[in-house]
Every structure is written in structure tokens, then in C-alpha cells.
Amino acid sequence: MFVLFFKYEKDSRENLIQSEIDRHVKDIIKIRVHEKLQHRKDEIENEVKRRIDVLKRIMEKQMLIEIEKRNNDEIRKVNAKKVEK
């Protein structure tokens, strides 16, 4: 009788310990996965920002070139009108 009780108690403790270990391992895995995902998310966001900045600079250059071209065209038109008069 006592042997069965001690075996039951031992099994219960082992099950409790195993369940705590399982829970702890799951928590650690959950934390690691979250950290990895956050790190990857940060990397992706930084890459997107970098690409946006590059494209923004390219567009700004193109706009400045276009504005300069329009200004030169206007100057030529004004000079052409002056010459005609």
C-alpha cells in the first residue's frame, strides 16, 4: 500500500516537473520567436525606409531638372519675343 502511494507521489511529482519544464520551454521559445520576428520586422522597415529615401532623392533630382528645363524654355520664349519686337 505504501509502495503504491510513494510511486503515485513520485509519478505525480515527475509529471508536475515535466509539465513545468514544458511550460518553461514553450515560454522561452515564444520569447525567442517574438524577438526574431521583431528583429526581422525592424530590418524590413529599415530597408523600406532606405529604398523610399533613395527613390525620393531620385524624384527630387528629376523634378529639379524638369523645373530648370521649364525655366529655360520660358527664358527662351521671353528672349524670342524681345527679339521679334
Secondary structure, DSSP 8 states (H G I E B T S, - for coil): -HHHHHHHHHHHHHHHHHHHHHHHHHHHHHHHHHHHHHHHHHHHHHHHHHHHHHHHHHHHHHHHHHHHHHHHHHHHHHHHHHHH-
